[in-house]
């Protein structure tokens, strides 16, 4: 049976939106919920690469090999894939990298194939809070 190492929560506001970042740590995985205005509509599995994949000398040094898999939600939403990849890279570089189950409100980021002013800032806000949860 898996045991939990702990849980944390951060509540914050960005512009007019209410955020709840919840982290539950297990020995072999992390459950991360990013509720925005009380909504979560997408769940992704973010597996960490194996050690052999990390040590591959032919791998592009910019790529850390994080490839999210949409379990629930729109698999064609590129924005949420980018957010999940960035969160995966943060976890991969943390003290204890483990597979992640991420639940997030994808609607907050708008349509996945249309860029908008503020997209980068939204991603950075979410990633920064994930870093805080992991510290």
Buried (B, 14 or more C-beta within 10 A) or exposed (E): EEEEEEEEEEEEEBEEBEBBBBBBBBEEBBBBBBBBEEBBBBBBBBBBBEEEEEEEEEEEEEEBBBBBEBEEBBBEBBBBBBBBBBBBBBBBEBEEBBBBBBBBBBBBBBEBEEEEEEBEEBBEBBBEBBBEBBE
